[in-house]
Each structure stands twice: as C-alpha cells, then as structure tokens.
Amino acid sequence: MILRPVAPDVRETTEIGRYLRWLETRGHVFDGYADLHRWSVTDLDGFWSSIKDFFGVRFHSPATAVVPDRTMPGTTWFPGATLNYAEHALGHGPDDAPAVIAYSQTRERTELTWARLRDQVARARAGLARLGVGRGDRVVAYLPNIPEAVVAYLAVASLGAIWASCAPEFGARSVIDRFGQIEPRVLLTVSGYRYGAKDVDRRAEVAEIRAGLPTAEHVVHVPYGGHDLPGTLAWNDLLTESEPGFEPVGFAHPLCVLFSSGTTGKPKAIVHGHGGILLEHLKNHGLSWDLRPGDRMLWFSTTAWMMWNALVSGLLTGTSIVLVDGNPLHPDLAWQWRLAEQTRATLMGASPGFLMACRKAGLDPAAEYDLSALRQLGAAGSPLPAEGFHWVHEKFPGVLLNVGSGGTDVCSGIVQGSPLQPVVAGEISGPCLGVDAQAFDEHGTPVVGELGELVITAPMPSMPVGFWGDSGERYRETYFSTYPGIWRHGDWIRFGPEGSCVIAGRSDATLNRGGVRLGTAEFYAVVEELPEIEDSLVVHLEDPAGGNGDLRLFVALRSGAELDDGLRGKITSALRTALSPRHVPDAITAVPSIPRNRTGKKLELPVKKLLLGARVDDVVGRDVLADPTALDHFGASA
C-alpha cells in the first residue's frame, strides 16, 4: 500500500530534483528513480564522477580514473586523487550562522557559528600538532556527543591523522578492546557526565583506560562532568594557537576507524577512507535526506554509532547539526519533539522503537509543537512495523518518512527512501543510489518476492579500506566468503517487484523450522502490537536431525500484565493467524527486559548462545548493552 506517492513538483523543490536537472544539461535524462538507480550501479564511472562534480568535491591533485577495476574486494577508487574530508566539512556556511547546536543534560545549551567552528578546528589542529600528531597517527576519544568531539574529529582529519571514538557509557574493558587495536597516540576524554537526573563519575574508568593504552603519550581532558583529571592536558590549553590548514591525502587514506558492536565476537576495527566517506555522505545526505545549506539536522546518537559520523557529515551540505547528549527519553518521550521545535529541524532522525513508543503513548507531536520546518523524518536501527508508517503518515502530513537500513560496515545506508520514491507501508522504499543491493538464495541466484541474503554486487566507495591490523583474510571472510566477489551484508531481506523491500532480521538470527527460513522482524511486528507486550525476542534452537527444533519466544510485559494461559493463547493465535502455524513458539517466557545493544538492535544470537550453555561474560561485554543486566535472565531458561 502506497502511503505517499512521489510529489509532482519533486524535480523543482528537492536536491535530487536539482541533480536530475543538472544531469539533463550533461545529456543524462531519467524517467524516475528506478531508471536513475539502474544507471548509478551500471555506469559507476559516470555516476560517481557526477556526484563529485555536482557537489563540488575539490581534489588537490587529479584522479587518473574513477574506478579502473570493479573487482571486489580490492576495488580502487579515484587513483591519484588527493583531498581532505575536513576541508569540505568546513567549507560551507556564513560566518555568523550556527553550524553546531548542542543540547546536554550535563551543561547548558551551546552553539558554534561556522566562523567559531572553523577557528576551533584550526586551534585544535595546532594543539594536536604540538603533541606530535601527524599523518597516520591515531587519536581516540572517550567523549559524549558534544561540540568538542566534532571539533577534535575535524582537526584530526585535517592533519591526515586517524580518528576513533567511544561513548563514555562504555566500560574500560570494551574501550580498551577497541582502542587498543589501533595503538593511539592521543586520548581525549571526559571525567563524567549526567544521564537524565543521574550524575555518572567515569574517573575510575578513565584511569583504567589510560593504563590499558600504553601507546597514548598524551591525555586531553575535556571539561565535562565536574571532576578533575590530574596528569592531563586541559582542552582549553590545547587551543591556545591557531593553524588553519588541510593535509591533502589519498582518496583511500584512513579517516576514521569504526567498531562493530562486539556482540558476535571481538569488535572489528573497520577503517574508512576520506574519499569514500566524503562522496557517500554527500550523495546520501543531499539526494536521499534532501539536505541543503541552511537546513537543520537533528538525529540522536552517541559517538559509538556510525550515525554520529553521519550526523557530523551534515556539515558537508551546509546543514547545521544538532547534538544531543544524555538520556533521549528524559524527562519524557516528548523531549526530542520539543528539541525539533526549538531548533527548527528540517530532518529529524528517530529509532523505530522511539516512534512506536510515541504511538503507543498516544502522542501527537505535530499538533502539540511547531514542527512546520520538518520535511523528513528518518528512521533506522531496526525495522519499523507497518503500524508505525501509518502513525507517521497520519500525524505528520506533508512530511516524508524515510526508513533506511545500512550499517557501520559502509557507514551509510544500503536501502532507504528519497523524495523521488514512494513511501510503502511497512517497507523500505528501495536500494540507495550507487548501491546494487539484491537478495540472493543459497546458490547465489537473485530472488524477488522471497527472502534471501542481502548482497551488494557492485563496489561502493564507502566500503571499508580494510580492517585495522588485518592481512585481508578477516575482511574477505566477513563479507566475501559466501559469494566470491559479492558483498554479503548479513541481513535477511525480501525485495518486491517494484524495488521496495523488507528487512526480516539478521541472517544469522533467522529461524529455520524444518527447512523453511523465517525472519525475526515479522514475529516482532505481530507480538509487539498486542497491548500487553512491551518488547519481545525470538530464537530458534535447531534440531541436528533436521526437525522443527525448539522455537522460543521471550516477552517483556507492560505494567499490570501477566503471562497466564490466556495471554499465551492470545500470542499463539495472533502468530498463527497473521503469519503461519510454523511461527507458533514451543515456549513463551516472560523476562524483565529484552537485551538490546546501545543502538537498539535486539541481540538474538547472544541469547541463543546462552540457551546453548554459554556464559554471559563469554558472549558479550555488558557495557555494549542498553541494559547491562538484560542477558542475566536467559541462562536459566535453557
């Protein structure tokens, strides 16, 4: 069901429309999104060079080609070109206009104009250079989502050094597991923060992190949280001198290291390059999110999630970015909507869980707040049920709901919407431009209308440069071992004949009952619509003999609800009616909470390992969990 067709004036009122008109002056005429997408994944040279030219990417030295060899892995992009990501991030915006607007539960609202942001980056650049930081050195940050983190990131990039960050709610073990892999030269940190109404002291964790990073010659203390950190360099002392400049680096020169969640093994240190992130985010932010100079982007994130890097990249389009640090639900569900009103957000990002919680609570944000500036509402991190689509369509008339899915691996979207695509209830609009996303069966054959592995069959510039410290073996094993030369992303997906799609969950968490694979997302869409259910998680313990195995459903109940025979029957009936008899669980168990990581993803695979006898501490670090105690209730359920 199409909830919102493509607007008739899309070519006159949007950035993707401006791009289409620009392409026409160069001899490329496209009927619509499907036609444009087909060109974007078949003529890689033409498409990606058009992104470079349309958005005015500046090469200090020219490229000798665009993509001379499409073979994956190992594709080379724009050989010979030099550039700098930070130069483009700081190249927009009038001096007196806001570039960064920051809200925090630790301190008062702060704001950096474009002029002040440029000055702060030049000063941080000079300070880091005094500490010996140069091309290729690693600078790591144990920082919340605050302006100093943005300043430091851009300063590091301007030097050709390499950035990595973790949010300060991570414990020392998780931080050392990540930062220790890349042997940093400088650590930036805070001593604490405020989360809602609670003050959190991180001095003990910082001491342990410092002890666990022997290569860190300098520690810079960003004043936040109200404590002193002896033996550190104060942030303000780092900024005493100014040295503007941008080191030209190769297209694939490392910009940042992002880390996988660590819920399926040791976190992977995923290296992303200057050029790949620059081109991908210009394309994504401009053409999909419709961002342009003067816009405002509000998307709650911590510095541990790739959405933080995407948020900072709003600057590439001349957009002001809104930083939010603290408990996103404090003091109430409406806080983020009030921020959208106060900042005049044109793009607001939200987790599907947040949107569904607002729906269940009966909120009507557009009626209660002035959200007239809002053009797009983004949703990512987990599937959004069809009911969430209908709620947004009803409550936000005229606002484009853009649901997407991607990941840390490409630091962007793989499938999502845009103003040039219709919004279909319960479905993602389709593959992103430049992303040849398809569903493959186990034989490597493309399938439409049925579930398959999400794959990418043509290279993208933002595919990782590699994994830090890896010879290439782990990289190939992670993405290319199932289908040689084809990127396997790890999601279970179904594409419709018109290109829209449904993510059915992680492929390693899909349920194989008697040879029939079932996605987890469709379970949750049914179960969590019941008024008694707050949250749910399903896992399947396979039968080695090939039988149906053991399908277990765990539910977190709403206040006042009880998992009695009546509710069990109601759940069973709903699953049998909406899905099939194969979806009926063998056991339904109530638990206090459902384990999710800090980006909101449910942890089916760790739970499955626990049910098979693993210990919690061997499965996952507790500080990557939104609720550190959430897994404790599953070991006894085996």
C-alpha positions in Angstrom: 0.0 0.0 0.0 1.5 3.3 -1.1 1.0 5.8 1.7 2.7 8.7 0.0 3.3 8.9 -3.8 6.2 10.9 -5.3 5.3 14.6 -5.2 4.5 16.1 -8.6 6.9 19.0 -8.0 9.8 16.8 -6.8 12.1 18.0 -9.7 11.6 21.6 -8.8 11.7 21.5 -5.0 14.3 18.9 -3.9 18.0 18.4 -4.1 17.5 15.1 -6.1 15.4 17.1 -8.5 18.1 19.7 -8.9 20.5 16.8 -9.5 18.2 15.4 -12.2 18.0 18.8 -13.9 21.8 19.1 -13.7 22.3 15.7 -15.3 20.0 16.7 -18.2 22.4 19.5 -19.1 25.0 16.8 -19.4 23.0 14.5 -21.6 21.6 12.2 -19.0 17.7 12.1 -18.9 16.0 9.7 -16.4 12.2 9.0 -16.1 12.3 8.3 -12.4 14.1 6.6 -9.5 14.3 3.1 -11.0 15.9 4.5 -14.2 18.3 6.7 -12.2 19.3 3.8 -9.9 19.9 1.5 -12.8 22.4 3.9 -14.3 24.0 4.5 -10.9 25.0 0.9 -10.5 25.9 0.1 -14.1 27.9 3.2 -15.1 30.0 3.6 -11.9 32.4 6.0 -13.6 29.6 8.2 -14.8 27.6 8.2 -11.6 30.4 8.7 -9.1 32.1 11.3 -11.2 28.8 13.1 -11.4 28.5 13.1 -7.5 32.0 14.6 -7.3 31.2 17.3 -9.8 27.6 18.1 -8.7 28.7 18.6 -5.0 31.9 20.4 -5.9 34.4 18.0 -4.4 37.9 19.5 -4.5 40.8 17.3 -5.5 44.2 18.8 -4.7 45.7 16.5 -7.3 43.6 15.0 -10.0 42.5 11.4 -10.4 43.8 9.3 -13.3 40.5 7.3 -13.4 37.3 6.8 -11.4 37.2 3.1 -10.8 39.6 1.3 -13.1 38.8 -2.2 -11.7 35.4 -3.2 -10.3 36.7 -6.4 -8.7 35.8 -6.9 -5.1 37.4 -6.9 -2.6 40.3 -4.5 -3.5 38.5 -2.0 -5.7 40.5 1.2 -6.2 38.6 4.5 -6.5 39.9 7.7 -8.0 43.6 6.7 -8.1 46.0 9.6 -7.9 43.4 12.0 -6.3 44.2 13.8 -3.1 41.7 15.6 -0.9 40.7 16.2 2.7 37.3 15.4 4.3 37.6 18.2 6.9 38.1 20.8 4.2 34.7 20.0 2.8 33.0 19.8 6.2 34.2 23.4 7.0 33.7 24.9 3.5 30.1 26.0 3.9 28.0 28.3 5.9 28.2 32.1 6.5 30.4 33.1 9.4 27.6 34.2 11.7 25.2 31.3 11.1 25.0 28.4 13.5 26.9 25.3 12.5 26.6 23.2 15.7 23.8 23.5 18.2 24.3 21.3 21.3 21.8 20.2 24.0 23.0 18.4 27.0 21.8 17.2 30.4 25.3 18.0 31.8 25.6 21.7 30.9 23.6 24.5 29.2 22.8 24.7 25.5 25.9 25.7 23.5 26.3 26.9 19.9 29.2 27.2 17.5 28.8 29.5 14.5 30.5 28.5 11.3 33.3 31.0 12.0 33.8 29.8 15.5 33.8 26.1 14.4 36.5 26.9 11.8 38.5 28.7 14.4 38.2 26.0 17.0 39.2 23.3 14.5 42.3 25.4 13.5 43.2 25.7 17.1 42.7 22.0 17.9 44.7 21.2 14.8 47.6 23.3 16.1 47.4 21.8 19.6 47.4 18.2 18.3 50.4 19.1 16.0 52.3 20.3 19.1 51.7 17.0 20.7 53.3 15.3 17.7 50.2 14.2 15.8 50.6 13.9 12.1 49.6 11.9 9.1 48.6 8.4 10.0 48.7 8.8 13.8 45.7 7.7 15.7 43.7 10.0 18.1 40.9 8.3 20.1 38.1 10.0 22.0 36.2 8.8 25.1 33.7 11.6 24.6 30.0 12.2 24.5 28.1 13.8 21.6 29.3 17.4 22.3 30.9 20.2 20.2 34.4 19.4 21.4 34.1 15.9 19.8 33.1 17.4 16.4 36.0 19.9 16.7 38.5 17.2 17.5 37.3 14.9 14.8 37.7 17.6 12.1 41.0 18.7 13.5 42.4 15.1 13.4 41.1 14.7 9.8 42.7 18.0 8.8 46.1 16.6 9.8 45.7 13.4 7.9 45.6 11.6 11.3 43.0 8.9 12.1 40.0 9.2 14.5 38.1 6.7 16.6 35.6 7.3 19.3 33.7 5.5 22.0 30.8 6.9 24.2 31.7 7.3 27.9 29.0 4.9 29.0 31.2 2.1 27.7 33.2 0.4 30.4 37.0 0.3 30.3 37.2 -3.3 29.0 35.1 -2.5 25.9 37.1 0.7 25.3 40.5 -1.0 25.5 39.2 -3.9 23.3 38.5 -1.2 20.7 41.2 1.5 21.0 43.9 -1.0 21.9 43.8 -2.5 18.4 44.9 0.8 16.8 47.6 1.9 19.3 46.6 5.6 19.7 49.0 8.4 20.3 46.5 10.7 22.0 43.4 10.1 24.1 40.7 12.7 24.6 38.3 12.1 27.5 35.8 13.5 29.9 35.7 12.7 33.7 31.9 12.1 33.8 28.5 13.2 32.5 24.9 13.5 33.5 22.4 11.0 32.2 18.9 12.3 32.9 18.8 13.1 36.6 21.8 10.9 37.4 25.5 12.1 37.7 27.9 9.5 36.4 31.6 9.6 37.5 34.0 8.0 35.0 37.3 8.8 36.6 38.0 5.1 37.6 37.2 4.0 34.0 39.4 6.7 32.6 42.3 5.6 34.8 41.9 2.0 33.7 41.7 3.0 30.0 44.9 5.1 30.3 46.6 2.1 31.9 45.4 -0.1 29.1 46.6 2.1 26.3 50.4 2.3 26.7 50.9 4.0 23.3 48.9 7.0 24.4 51.5 9.6 25.1 49.1 12.4 25.9 45.6 12.6 27.5 43.5 15.7 26.9 40.7 16.4 29.4 37.6 18.0 28.0 35.8 19.7 31.0 32.5 17.9 31.3 31.1 16.2 34.4 32.6 18.4 37.1 35.7 16.4 38.1 39.4 17.0 37.7 41.7 14.5 35.9 45.3 15.0 37.3 48.1 14.5 34.8 46.2 15.5 31.8 46.3 18.5 29.3 43.3 20.7 29.6 41.2 21.2 26.4 41.5 25.0 26.6 45.3 24.6 26.8 45.2 22.6 23.6 43.5 25.6 21.8 45.9 28.4 22.6 47.3 28.8 19.0 45.7 28.6 15.6 47.0 26.8 12.5 44.4 26.6 9.7 45.1 24.0 7.0 44.2 20.7 5.5 46.6 18.0 4.6 45.9 16.5 1.2 45.7 12.8 1.4 44.9 9.9 -0.9 41.3 9.0 -1.6 41.6 5.8 0.4 43.7 7.4 3.2 42.1 6.4 6.6 39.8 9.0 8.0 38.3 7.0 10.9 38.0 3.6 12.5 34.6 2.4 13.4 34.0 -0.6 15.5 31.4 -3.4 15.2 29.2 -4.0 18.2 31.2 -6.8 19.6 28.0 -8.9 20.2 29.3 -11.7 17.9 33.0 -11.7 18.7 35.8 -9.3 19.2 34.9 -5.9 17.8 36.1 -5.4 14.2 38.2 -2.3 13.7 36.6 -1.1 10.4 38.8 1.5 8.5 37.0 4.1 6.4 38.8 6.5 4.0 38.5 10.2 3.4 37.2 10.0 -0.2 34.8 7.1 0.3 33.0 8.7 3.3 33.0 12.2 1.6 31.4 11.0 -1.6 29.0 8.6 0.0 27.7 11.1 2.6 27.4 13.9 0.0 25.3 11.6 -2.1 23.3 10.2 0.8 22.7 13.5 2.7 22.0 15.6 -0.4 20.0 13.2 -2.6 18.2 10.9 0.0 17.9 13.2 3.0 17.4 16.3 0.9 19.8 18.4 3.0 20.9 21.8 1.7 22.6 25.0 3.1 20.6 26.4 6.0 18.9 23.2 7.0 18.9 21.7 10.5 19.6 18.0 11.2 18.6 16.5 14.5 19.4 12.8 15.0 20.1 11.4 18.5 23.3 9.4 18.5 26.3 8.6 20.7 29.8 8.8 19.5 30.0 5.0 19.3 27.5 4.7 16.5 28.1 5.3 12.8 25.1 7.7 12.9 27.4 10.1 14.8 29.8 10.2 11.8 26.7 10.7 9.5 25.5 13.5 11.7 28.8 15.3 11.5 28.7 14.9 7.8 25.6 17.1 7.7 28.1 19.9 7.7 29.2 18.8 4.2 25.9 20.1 2.8 26.0 23.4 4.7 23.5 22.0 7.2 23.5 22.9 10.9 23.8 19.8 13.0 22.1 19.4 16.4 24.0 17.4 19.0 22.1 15.7 21.8 23.8 14.2 24.9 22.1 12.4 27.7 19.0 10.3 28.2 16.9 10.7 25.0 13.7 9.9 27.0 14.3 12.4 29.8 12.3 14.0 31.2 9.7 12.4 28.9 9.0 11.0 25.5 8.3 14.4 24.1 11.7 15.9 24.8 13.1 15.2 21.3 10.0 16.7 19.7 10.5 19.8 21.7 14.1 20.0 20.5 12.9 19.7 16.9 10.6 22.6 17.6 13.3 24.7 19.2 15.9 24.0 16.5 13.5 24.3 13.6 14.8 20.8 12.4 14.2 20.1 8.8 15.4 16.5 9.1 14.8 14.6 12.4 16.1 11.0 12.8 14.5 8.6 15.3 14.7 5.0 16.2 11.7 2.8 15.2 11.4 1.9 18.9 11.0 5.6 19.8 8.4 6.2 17.1 6.4 3.1 18.2 6.6 4.2 21.9 5.3 7.6 20.9 2.4 5.9 19.0 1.6 3.6 22.0 1.6 6.6 24.4 -0.9 8.5 22.2 1.4 11.4 21.4 0.5 13.8 18.7 3.8 15.8 18.2 2.8 17.9 15.2 -0.3 19.1 17.0 1.5 19.9 20.2 4.6 21.5 18.8 5.5 23.7 15.9 7.2 21.3 13.6 6.4 23.2 10.4 10.1 23.2 9.3 10.2 19.4 9.3 10.5 18.0 5.7 11.8 14.5 6.5 11.5 12.1 9.4 14.3 9.4 9.2 14.1 6.0 10.9 16.9 3.5 11.2 18.5 0.9 13.5 15.7 -1.7 13.4 12.6 -2.5 11.3 9.6 -0.1 11.6 6.3 -2.1 11.6 3.6 -1.0 9.2 1.6 0.5 12.1 4.5 2.9 12.6 4.3 4.0 9.0 0.6 4.7 9.3 1.1 6.6 12.6 3.7 8.9 11.0 1.6 9.4 7.8 -1.4 10.3 10.0 0.4 12.6 12.5 2.9 14.3 10.1 1.0 15.1 6.9 3.4 16.5 4.3 6.5 15.0 6.0 8.4 12.3 4.1 9.1 9.2 6.2 12.5 7.9 5.1 13.1 4.5 6.6 16.5 3.0 6.0 18.9 0.2 6.8 22.7 0.2 6.3 25.5 -0.2 8.8 28.8 0.5 10.3 30.4 -1.5 7.5 29.6 1.1 4.9 28.9 4.0 7.3 25.8 4.8 5.4 22.5 3.4 4.1 22.1 0.4 1.7 18.4 0.6 1.3 16.2 3.7 2.1 13.9 6.3 0.7 14.2 9.6 -1.0 11.9 12.3 -2.3 11.9 10.6 -5.7 10.5 7.3 -4.3 7.0 6.5 -2.9 6.5 5.5 0.7 5.1 2.0 1.0 3.5 0.9 4.3 5.8 -1.5 6.2 8.5 -1.4 3.5 11.7 0.4 2.8 11.5 2.3 -0.5 14.4 0.6 -2.2 18.2 0.4 -2.8 20.1 3.6 -2.4 21.7 5.3 -5.4 25.0 3.7 -6.2 24.2 0.6 -4.2 23.5 -2.6 -6.3 21.6 -4.3 -3.5 19.9 -7.6 -4.2 18.6 -10.7 -2.5 20.4 -14.0 -3.2 19.3 -17.5 -2.4 21.8 -20.0 -1.1 23.0 -20.8 -4.7 23.9 -17.1 -5.4 20.9 -16.6 -7.6 19.0 -13.3 -7.3 15.4 -13.7 -6.0 12.5 -11.3 -6.0 9.4 -11.7 -3.8 11.1 -14.1 -1.4 13.5 -13.9 1.4 17.2 -14.0 0.7 20.6 -12.8 1.8 21.2 -9.1 1.3 24.1 -8.7 -1.0 25.8 -5.8 -2.9 27.0 -6.9 -6.3 29.0 -3.7 -7.4 31.6 -1.8 -5.3 30.8 1.3 -3.4 33.4 4.0 -2.5 32.5 3.7 1.3 33.1 0.0 1.5 35.9 -0.2 4.1 39.5 0.3 3.2 40.0 -2.8 5.4 40.2 -3.9 9.0 43.0 -2.5 11.2 45.9 -4.9 11.5 44.3 -7.4 9.2 46.2 -9.0 6.3 42.9 -9.0 4.4 41.9 -12.5 5.5 39.3 -11.5 8.1 37.9 -8.8 5.7 37.4 -11.4 3.0 35.9 -13.9 5.4 33.5 -11.3 6.8 32.0 -10.1 3.5 33.1 -12.2 0.6 33.4 -15.8 1.7 29.8 -16.8 1.0 29.6 -15.4 -2.6 33.1 -14.8 -4.0 33.3 -11.3 -5.4 29.9 -10.3 -3.9 29.5 -8.4 -0.7 27.3 -10.4 1.8 25.9 -7.9 4.3 24.4 -10.3 6.9 20.7 -9.2 6.7 17.8 -11.3 5.5 15.7 -9.3 3.0 12.8 -9.5 0.6 12.6 -7.2 -2.5 9.3 -6.7 -4.2 8.9 -6.4 -8.0 8.8 -2.5 -7.8 12.0 -2.4 -5.8 10.7 -1.8 -2.2 12.0 -4.2 0.4 11.5 -5.6 3.9 14.4 -6.4 6.2 13.4 -9.6 8.1 16.3 -9.6 10.6 19.9 -10.6 10.7 20.5 -13.7 8.6 22.5 -15.3 11.4 19.3 -14.9 13.6 16.8 -16.2 11.1 14.7 -19.2 12.1 15.0 -22.5 10.2 12.0 -24.6 11.0 12.0 -27.9 9.0 14.0 -26.3 6.2 11.9 -23.1 6.0 13.7 -19.9 7.0 11.6 -17.4 8.8 12.6 -13.8 9.6 12.5 -12.5 13.1 11.2 -9.0 12.3 7.7 -10.3 11.3 7.4 -12.0 14.7 8.0 -8.8 16.5 5.6 -6.8 14.3 2.8 -9.2 15.4 3.7 -9.8 19.0 4.5 -6.2 20.0 1.2 -4.9 18.6 -0.5 -6.7 21.5 -1.3 -4.2 24.2 0.1 -6.5 27.0 3.6 -6.7 25.3 6.3 -4.1 25.8 9.0 -5.9 23.9 9.9 -9.4 22.6 12.7 -11.6 21.3 12.6 -14.9 19.5 15.3 -17.5 19.0 15.4 -20.9 17.4 17.4 -23.9 18.6 17.9 -26.1 15.6 17.3 -29.9 15.6 20.5 -31.6 14.3 18.3 -34.2 12.7 16.5 -31.6 10.6 13.3 -31.4 12.5 11.4 -28.3 13.6 13.7 -27.6 16.5 12.8 -25.5 19.5 11.3 -22.1 18.9 11.4 -19.9 22.0 9.7 -16.5 22.4 10.6 -14.1 25.3 8.3 -11.2 26.2 8.7 -8.2 28.4 5.3 -7.3 29.7 3.7 -3.9 30.2 2.9 -2.9 33.7 0.0 -4.8 35.1 0.1 -7.6 32.5 0.6 -11.2 33.4 1.8 -14.1 31.2 -1.0 -16.5 32.0 -2.6 -19.2 29.8 -4.9 -16.6 28.4 -2.1 -14.3 27.2 -0.1 -17.3 25.9 -3.1 -18.3 23.8 -3.6 -14.8 22.6 0.0 -14.6 21.4 -0.2 -18.0 19.8 -3.4 -17.2 18.0 -2.0 -13.9 16.7 1.1 -15.5 15.3 -0.9 -18.4 13.7 -3.4 -16.1 12.1 -1.1 -13.3 11.0 1.8 -15.5 9.9 1.5 -19.3 9.9 1.5 -22.3 12.2 5.2 -22.6 11.8 5.5 -19.3 13.7 3.9 -20.6 16.8 6.6 -20.9 19.5 7.2 -24.0 21.5 7.6 -21.9 24.7 6.8 -18.4 25.7 8.7 -16.9 28.7 8.3 -13.6 30.5 11.6 -11.7 31.2 12.1 -8.3 32.9 13.7 -6.8 29.7 14.8 -7.7 26.2 18.5 -7.4 25.6 19.5 -4.7 23.0 22.7 -3.1 22.2 23.1 0.7 22.5 21.8 1.4 19.1 18.6 -0.5 19.8 19.2 -3.8 18.0 17.9 -6.9 19.6 20.6 -9.5 20.5 19.1 -12.8 19.2 22.4 -14.5 18.6 23.9 -13.9 22.1 20.7 -15.1 23.7 20.8 -18.2 21.5 24.4 -18.9 22.7 23.3 -18.5 26.3 20.5 -21.0 25.8 23.0 -23.4 24.4 25.1 -23.2 27.6 27.5 -20.2 27.1 28.3 -17.8 30.0 27.1 -14.2 29.7 30.6 -12.7 30.1 31.9 -15.0 27.3 29.1 -13.9 24.9 29.2 -10.1 25.1 30.7 -7.2 27.1 27.9 -5.9 29.3 28.7 -2.3 28.6 27.6 -2.6 25.0 24.1 -3.5 26.3 21.5 -0.8 26.7 20.6 -2.6 30.0 23.7 -4.4 31.4 21.5 -6.9 33.3 19.2 -7.8 30.4 21.1 -11.1 29.5 21.1 -12.4 33.0 17.6 -13.8 32.7 18.4 -16.2 29.8 21.0 -18.7 31.0 18.5 -20.3 33.4 15.9 -20.6 30.6 17.8 -23.3 28.7 
